[in-house]
Structure formats: C-alpha cells, structure tokens
Amino acid sequence: MAKNWLAYGMVVFTLLIFIVLRPLPMTYWALYAVLLAPILSLLLALGGQRGFSVLAKLGSNYAEKSAQIPYILTVSNRSFLPFPCICIRFQVSAIAPIFDREEAYIFVPARKNSSVTAHVSTDYRGSYQVAPSELFLYDFLGLFRWKKELPQALSLTVVPRVHKLPSLPLDAEKHDAATMVSQTPHEDYSDISDLRKYERHDSYRKIHWKASAKRSELISKHFQETELHTAFLCIDNSSIHVPRRDALILEDQMMDALVSVMEHCTKLGYSVALDHMGAYKPEPMANFGQLFQMASHLRFDASGAFDTYLTAFLYAHRAHTNLILFLQDVSPHTISILQSHRRPGQDVIVFHFGVVDDEQLDKLQQSGITCIDFCNAAKKKRSYIQSLFNTPTTDPKRKRDAL
C-alpha cells in the first residue's frame, strides 16, 4: 500500500510541475480528477462492503501426520460493485499447523464468489485450530484497506501413527496363543456395577429396560468386566511445561506409543481400558477403532500432580493383572510409588519418554516392572522389518509374521 501512495504522490507532483511550467485548463482538470479519485475510490469501496462475507472449510477434519489437507476460503460478493483486491495472509509457523503459502490475493466480481485454496499440514499429533492470520479488503486504487473479520477457526485433528511392537509381557500371553486369539473378551453379566446412559457401541443385552422406562431414555447396565483379558492403560496427560515444539514432540511420541499398544493388545484378544487425568470410570473396549478415536482427542492440559493420580490408579486396580503406564518422566518419587503399590503377580509395564538414569531403570526392573523406551523399540522393529525385506532369501512366512 505504501508503494501505491508513493505512485499517487508522483502523479500529483508531476501535474503540479506541469501547472507551474505551462498552466493550461486541461492540466488543472487533470489535477482535480487525480485529487478526487481517492475519495471516489474510498466511497465505492465503503459502499460495497455490505455485501462482503467469507466462508471457510477443510477438506477433512482428520489427517495423518505430514498429510496435506486443503483449506478452502470462499469470499462472497452480494454487492453490485466488485471487490478489486482482497489479501489473505496465512500463519506460517515452524510448529503447527503449517500452511503452504504465506498470502494470496483474489478479485471478486459483482454478485460472484471467489475461492482460494491453501494446504495445511503438521508433523505432530494433536487438535489444532486452523484459520488465516489476517484478511484485508482494498479500494480500487489500493490506497486504503480495511481489516475484515476472519472466518471461524476450524478444528483439525491430526491422528497418531500406529507402530508395530514386539511382544509385551502380558499375563494372558502365558496361556496358549491360539486360545488367546480365538477368545473374545466377555463380561460377567451376573454382576451389575453401575447404570449409565446408553451409548451407540453398547449391545441391546446391556439395556436396563425398567430404568429406561422410568427415565424415558435408554439406560445401559455397566457389568463387572472379567479382568483376565483386560489391559488397563494409564497415560500422564498433565500439562507439559516446556517450549511448545518440545511439548508437541513429547505428546506425539506418547500418543504413538498409546495407540500402538492399544492395537497390539486388541489383536491379542484383550479389552483395553484407557485411564487418564480427567477420565471418569473408563470402560474396557475391544474395538480398536473406538479406542483410536478416543485417543486421538486426548489433550495434555490436565492440572494437578500426576504422581497423586498414579497412586489412586494403582490402588484402584490392585486386583487387576495387566497394567501399562505411559510416563512423561520417571522420578525417584514415581519409582517409590510403583514399588510400594505393585502387587505380586501383576504385570506392570512402563513406557518412559523422558531422560531416565540406568540406576532408576534397574530399580524398576528389580521390582519386576518392565521398562520400555518406546522410541528405541519402534526403531528396532522398523530396522528388523527392513532387514527382512532387504534379504532376498528370507522366508515369506517370516515377512508376514513381522508385519
């Protein structure tokens, strides 16, 4: 816009020189026209703003990491005057989400619509609000501009990535593997522990018809789940007080580990119960799709001390066999909690993501608690699969089992 004002000033200055050197009526009329042009352009632009509206939409509300999702911005002009120039600036960030362009300029004819498309992507799992950073409307001469209201921010959920994991030391794996695969998680229908509102994934067998008739809505029975084939997962979703980029990397690694363990357990025939700060009576599920959806929307913004929550979790599940923990950090206090609350016969697995001393890991291992560095485990699994496929004489059955 500064360049436009400079060009306009040069035109006025040139006409003034002509008037001084050769004062003709035509030169005076030209100067008057040039001086009135900005006022006319301003009035026309102000009159056309009443028909301005903008609408945004995403190609999808869900995306895989690094996938490009189209962000389409449509500007509608219901006025009889055109919009000569609309500038849309996108927020280009090194963190997330990332637009593939910094700005765009569009022309909108009278009574027409014009659209501009930018692609957004991110390398980290999470829920993000996607919107342009600024939107400006210019007059016909480009001397004035107005900052217009941005469209409502759209929600984009970037889902975690499932990795293949080696075997986990779960209790039911001590049994025959063939029996495990054929078994389906079941519930003890003789023990009703709670009543709650009906959910879509509930079977009709769970409906409590008398309670539903009294309340005029479907009520489900919450039965006592048999614990033998249930894995109880607990993740530290407390707020991460580090720079935003480091927090995103940590969240991303923890959520990849969580969904990978979920898939691993459900393939073995387990039901999975996901517990975290802010959860209320998590119900075991055997459907990995439902578990994946639940995990995709998990937020790391819980307040309070996770060690306190971990103590309550271990106490509540003291009679259960398979406990899997996802910890941001392993402190000496965390180790003492695990050592004091672990019961004999429990298979407790700890996925750790912070910097942990070998001495701390040895203490947990000596207590019968399995510690896994997820990043190294996933890398080793990928390297093993790559080595299989890079070896021409490898047995095809081994390749299938690895996948």
ZAPARO-83203 format. One record per residue: x negated, y negated, z negated of N, C-alpha, C in turn; residue in three letters. Coordinates in steps of 0.2 Angstrom, whole numbers, plus 5000, padded with zeros to 4 digits. Layout:
BEGIN
XYZXYZXYZALA/...
//
This chain:
BEGIN
499650065000500050005000499649945000MET/499049944997498549884997498349875004ALA/498249925008498049915015498549875019LYS/499249895017499749865021499749785019ASN/499749775013499749705011499149665014TRP/498549695014497949665017498049645025LEU/498449695028498549685035499049635036ALA/499549635032500049575032499749515031TYR/499349505026498949445025498549415031GLY/498249465034497849445040498249425045MET/498849445046499349425051499549355050VAL/499749335043499949275041499349225042VAL/498749245040498149205041498049185048PHE/498149235052498049225060498549175062THR/499149175060499649125063499549055060LEU/499249055054499148985051498548955055LEU/498048995057497548965061497748945068ILE/498248985071498548955077498848895077PHE/499248885071499648825070499148765069ILE/498548775066498148725065497748705071VAL/497548755075497248735081497748715087LEU/498348745087498748725093499448735090ARG/499748685087500448685084500948685089PRO/501148745091501748755096502348775092LEU/502948765095503548785091503648865091PRO/503348895096503348975096502948995090MET/502348965089501948985083502348975077THR/502648925076503048915070503548965069TYR/503948985074504449035074504149105072TRP/503549115075503249175073503049185066ALA/502849125063502649125056503249135052LEU/503849095054504449105050504649185050TYR/504649215056504849285056504449325052ALA/503749315052503249355048503449345041VAL/503549285038503749275031504349305029LEU/504849305034505549335032505549415032LEU/505049435036505049515037505049555031ALA/504549535026504549575020505249575016PRO/505549515016506149505012506749545015ILE/506749545022507249585026507049665024LEU/506449685025506249755024506449775017SER/506349735012506549745005507249755004LEU/507649715007508349715006508649775009LEU/508449795015508649855019508449925014LEU/507849925012507649975008508049985001ALA/508249924998508649924992509349954994LEU/509649935000510249955002510350025003GLY/509750055006509850125007509750175002GLY/509550144996509350194990509950224987GLN/510550204988511150234986511250304988ARG/511050314994511150374997510550424996GLY/510150414992509550454990509650504985PHE/509450564987509550624982508950674984SER/508750714979508250764980508450824977VAL/508250884980508450944978507850994979LEU/507651034973507051074974507251144973ALA/506951194976507051264974506351304976LYS/506351364972505751404973505951464977LEU/505451494981505651554985505751614980GLY/505551614974505651664969505451634962SER/505851664957505751644950505251684947ASN/505051734950504551784948503951794953TYR/503351804951502751804955502251844952ALA/501851884956501251914954500751864953GLU/500251884949499651834949499351824955LYS/499151764957498751744963499251744969SER/499851764968500351764974500551694975ALA/500651674982500851604983501651604984GLN/501951564980502751554981502851484984ILE/503351484989503551424992503951384987PRO/503751314987504151264983504451214988TYR/505051214989505351184994505751124991ILE/505551064994505851004991506250974997LEU/506950964996507350935001507650864999THR/507550815003507750745002508350735007VAL/508850715004509550695007509650625008SER/509850605014509950535015510650525017ASN/511150505013511850495015511950415017ARG/511450375018511450305020511450305027SER/511750245030511750235037511050205039PHE/510550195034509850175035509450225034LEU/508850235038508350285037507950265032PRO/507650325029507050315024506450315028PHE/506050265029505450265033504950305031PRO/504850305024504250345021504450365014CYS/504350425013504350455006503750495004ILE/503450474999502750504997502950554991CYS/502750614992502750664986502050684984ILE/501950674978501250694975501350754971ARG/500950804972500950864968500350864963PHE/500550894958499950904952499550964954GLN/498850944956498350994957497951004951VAL/498051054948497751074941497251134942SER/496751134938496251184938496551244934ALA/497051234930497351284926497951324929ILE/498551294929499051324932499651274930ALA/500151284935500151314941499751264946PRO/499551294952499151264957499551254963ILE/499651194966499951184972499351184978PHE/499551204984499051204989498951134993ASP/499251084990499251024993499250964988ARG/498950904989498950854984499550804985GLU/499750794992500350744993500550765000GLU/501250735001501550745008501950685009ALA/502050665015502450605017502950635022TYR/503550615021504150635026504550575028ILE/504850575034505350525036506050555036PHE/506450525034507150545033507650505037VAL/507850525043508350485047509050475043PRO/509450425046510050415043510550475043ALA/510850485038511350545037511050615039ARG/510450615037510050685038509650705032LYS/509450765032508950795027508350805030ASN/507850805026507150825027506850865022SER/506450915023506150955018505350955019SER/505050975014504350985013504251045009VAL/503751085011503551145008502851145005THR/502751164999502151174996502151234992ALA/501551274992501451334989501151334983HIS/501451364978501151364971500951434969VAL/500451434965500151504963499751494956SER/499651544953499251544947498951614946THR/498351614943497951674941498151704935ASP/498551674931498651694924499451704923TYR/499551754919500251774917500551724913ARG/501151704913501451664909502151634912GLY/502451594908503051554911502851484911SER/502951454917502751384919503351344922TYR/503351274921503751234923503451204930GLN/503851204935503551184942503951124944VAL/503551074946503851004948503350964951ALA/503450924956502950874958502850824953PRO/502250794953502050744948502350674949SER/502450654956502650584957503050584964GLU/503550544964503950534970504050464972LEU/503850434977503950364979504350354985PHE/504750304986505050284992504850214994LEU/504650205000504350145003504850105007TYR/504750045008505150005013504850015020ASP/505149975025505049985032504349965033PHE/504049915030503449885031502849915027LEU/503049955022502649985017502249935013GLY/502649885011502349835006502649844999LEU/503249874999503549894992503649964991PHE/503649984985503850054984504150064977ARG/504550114976504950124970504850194968TRP/504750204962504650274959505350304958LYS/505450354961506050394961506050444955LYS/506650464953506750514948506550584951GLU/506150624948505950684950506550734949LEU/506550784954507050844953506850884946PRO/507350914944507250954938506751004939GLN/506351014934505751064934506051134934ALA/505751174939505951244940505551294936LEU/505851344933505451394929505151454934SER/504551464933504151514937503851564932LEU/504051624932503751674928503251714932THR/502651714930502051754933502051814928VAL/502151874931502151934928501451964927VAL/501352004921500652034920500552094925PRO/499952114925499752164930499652234926ARG/499952284929499852354926499152384928VAL/498752404923498152444925498252514923HIS/497852554926497852624924497352634918LYS/497652674913497252684907497052754906LEU/496452764903496352834901496752854895PRO/496752914893497152944888497152914882SER/497652904878497752874872497852924867LEU/497552924861497652974856498252964852PRO/498852984856499452984853499653054850LEU/500053054845500253114841500553164845ASP/501053144850501353194854500953224859ALA/500353194860499853224865499553294863GLU/499653304856499353364853499753424855LYS/500353414858500853464860500653484867HIS/501053524870500953544877501153494881ASP/500653474886500853414891501453424895ALA/501553494897502053504901502753494898ALA/502753514891503353504887503453434886THR/502953394885503053324884503353284890MET/503153304896503453264902504153284903VAL/504353344901505053364903505453344897SER/505253324891505653304886505853224887GLN/506453214885506753144886506853114879THR/506653054877506753034871507553034869PRO/507653054863508353064861508453024854HIS/509053014852509152984846509653034841GLU/509553024835509953064830510653034830ASP/511153054833511753024833512153044827TYR/511853074822512253084816512053024811SER/511652984812511352934808511452864811ASP/512052824809512152764812511752714807ILE/511252674810510952624805511152554806SER/511552534811511752464812512252464817ASP/512652404818513052394823512852324826LEU/512952324833512752254836513152254843ARG/513052194846513452184852513152234858LYS/513652254862513552294867513052264872TYR/512552294875512152274880512152314886GLU/511952294892512052324898511752394898ARG/511152404895510752464896511052514891HIS/511552494886511752544882512252594885ASP/512252654883512652704886513352704882SER/513852724886514552724883514652764877TYR/514152814876514152854870514052814863ARG/513652754864513552714859514052664857LYS/514652664861515152614859515552634853ILE/515552584848515952594842516652564844HIS/517152614845517752594848518252554843TRP/518252584837518652544831518352474830LYS/517752464829517452404828517552354834ALA/517552384840517652344846518352324847SER/518852364845519552344845519652284839ALA/519352294834519452244828519152174830LYS/518552174834518252114835518352084842ARG/518752124846518952104853518352094858SER/517852134856517252134861516852204860GLU/516452224864516152284864515552284859LEU/515652334854515152344849514752404850ILE/514052404849513752464850513452494843SER/513352554843513052584837512352594838LYS/511952574833511252574833511052644829HIS/510852694833510652754829509952754827PHE/509852804822509152814820508752854825GLN/508252814828507852854833507352904830GLU/507352964833506853004831506152984832THR/505752984827505152954828504552984831GLU/504653054832504053094835503853064842LEU/504353044846504153024853504252954854HIS/504152914849504152844849503552804847THR/503352764852502752724850502952654848ALA/502652634843502852564840502252514842PHE/502352464846501852414848501952354844LEU/501452324842501452254839500952214842CYS/501152154844500652104848500652044844ILE/500052014843499951954840500051894845ASP/500651864844500851814849500851744845ASN/500451744840500351674837500051624842SER/500151564840499851504844499051514844SER/498751504850498051514851497751444851ILE/497351424846497151354845496451354849HIS/496451354855495851354859495951304865VAL/495551284869495651244875496151294880PRO/496551254883497151284887496951344892ARG/496351324895496151384900495951444896ARG/495551434891495351494887495951534884ASP/496451494882497051524879497451564885ALA/497451534891497851574896497451634898LEU/496751634898496451694899496551754894ILE/496551734888496651774882497351804882LEU/497851764884498551784884498651834890GLU/498351814896498351864902498051924900ASP/497551934897497151994895497652034891GLN/497952004885498352044881498952064884MET/499252024888499852054891499752104897MET/499252104900499052154905498952224901ASP/498652214895498552274891499252304888ALA/499652254886500352274883500752314889LEU/500752284895501252324900500852384902VAL/500152384902499852444904499952504899SER/499952484893500052534888500852554888VAL/501252514889501952524890502052584895MET/501752564901501852614907501552684905GLU/500952684902500652744900501052784895HIS/501352754890501752784885502452814888CYS/502752774893503452794896503352854900THR/502752854904502552904908502452974905LYS/502252964898502153024894502753054891LEU/503353014892503953034889504152994882GLY/503752944881503952904874504452854875TYR/504752844870505152774869504652724866SER/504752664868504252614866504652554863VAL/504452534857504752484853504252424853ALA/504452364855503952304855504152264850LEU/503652254845503752204839503252154840ASP/503452094838503052034838503351984834HIS/502951924832503251874828503851844831MET/504451844828505051814831505451864833GLY/505251924833505751984836506152004830ALA/506752024832507252054827507452124828TYR/507252164824507452234825507352264832LYS/506752264834506652294841506952364842PRO/507252374847507552444848507052484853GLU/506952544852506552584856506852594863PRO/506452584869506752594875506252644879MET/506552684883506152724888506152704895ALA/506452644896506452624903505952574904ASN/505452584908504852534908505052474912PHE/505552474916505752414919506052364914GLY/506452384910506652344904506152314900GLN/505652364898505152344894504652284897LEU/504552294904504152254908504452184908PHE/505152184909505552114909505452084902GLN/505552114897505452094890504752064889MET/504252094891503552074890503452014894ALA/503752014900503551954905503751884902SER/504251884898504451824895504251804888HIS/503751854885503451844879503051774879LEU/503151734873502751674873502351674867ARG/501751644868501251644862501251574859PHE/501851564855501951504852502251514845ASP/502151574842502351584835501951554830ALA/502251524825501951494820501851544814SER/501451524809501351574804500651614804GLY/500551654799499951694799500151764801ALA/499751784806499951854809499751904804PHE/499251894800499051954795499651964791ASP/500051914789500551924784501151964788THR/501251954795501651994799501452064800TYR/500752074801500552134802500652184795LEU/500552154790500652184783501352214783THR/501852164785502552184785502652244790ALA/502352234796502452284801502252354799PHE/501652354796501352424794501752454788LEU/502052414784502452434778503152464781TYR/503452424786504052444789503952514792ALA/503352524795503352584800502852634796HIS/502852634790502352684786502552754787ARG/503152764789503352834790503252864797ALA/503052814802503052824809502352844811HIS/502252884816501652914818501252874823THR/501552844828501152814833501252734833ASN/500652704831500652634830500152604835LEU/500252554839499752524843499852454842ILE/499252424841499152354839498752314844LEU/498952254846498552214851498452144847PHE/497752144845497552084841497152034844LEU/497251974843496851924846496151924843GLN/496151934837495451934833495551984827ASP/494952014826494852064820494452034815VAL/494752014810494351984804494252034799SER/493852014794493752064788494452074784PRO/494852014784495552024781495952074785HIS/495952074791496352114796496152184794THR/495452194794495252264793495452294786ILE/495452254781495652274774496452294774SER/496852254778497552264779497652334782ILE/497252344788497352414791497152474787LEU/496552464784496352514779496752534774GLN/497052484771497552494765498252514767SER/498452504773499152524774499152584779HIS/498652604782498652664786498852724782ARG/499252764784499452824781499152884784ARG/498952934780498652994783499153024788PRO/498853044794499253074800499453024805GLY/499452964803499652904808499052904813GLN/499252894819498852874825498852804826ASP/498452764823498452694824497852674829VAL/498052634834497652614840497652544840ILE/497052514840496952434840496652414847VAL/496952374850496652344856496452274854PHE/495752264854495552194852495252154858HIS/495352094857495152044863494651994861PHE/494551984855494051934853493351964852GLY/492951924849492251944848492251984841VAL/492052054842492152094836491452124835VAL/491152124829490552154827490552224827ASP/490052254829489952334829490152354822ASP/489852324817489952344810490752344808GLU/491152294811491852294809492152354813GLN/491952364819492252424823492052484819LEU/491452494817491352554813491752564807ASP/491952514804492352524798493052544800LYS/493352524805493952544808493952614810LEU/493352634814493352704816493252754810GLN/492852734805492852774799493452784796GLN/493952734796494552744793495052784797SER/494852814803495252844808495652804812GLY/495452744813495852694818495452694824ILE/495752704830495452704836495452624839THR/494852604841494752534843494652534851CYS/494952494854494852494862494752424864ILE/494252414868494152354871494452354878ASP/495052324879495452334885495052314891PHE/494752264891494452244897493852294900CYS/493552314895493052364897493352434899ASN/493852454896494252514898494552514905ALA/494852454906495152444913494552444918ALA/494052414917493452414922493152474923LYS/493152514918492852584918493352624923LYS/493952614922494452654925494452644933LYS/494452574934494352554941493752574944ARG/493152574941492552604944492552674945SER/492952714940492952784941493352804948TYR/493952764949494352774954494052754961ILE/493652704961493252684967492752734968GLN/492452764963491852814965492152874968SER/492852894966493152954968493252944976LEU/493552884978493752874985493052854989PHE/492552834986491952824990491552894991ASN/491752944988491453014988491853054993THR/491553064999491953105004492153175003PRO/491753204998491953274997492353284990THR/492653234988493053234982493653274983THR/493853314978494453354979495053304979ASP/495553304984496153264984496553264978PRO/496553324975496953334969496753284963LYS/496053274963495753234958495953164959ARG/495953144966496153074968496853064965LYS/497353104967498053094965498053094957ARG/497753134953497753134946497453064943ASP/496953034947496652974945497152914945ALA/497552924951498052864952498652874948LEU/
//
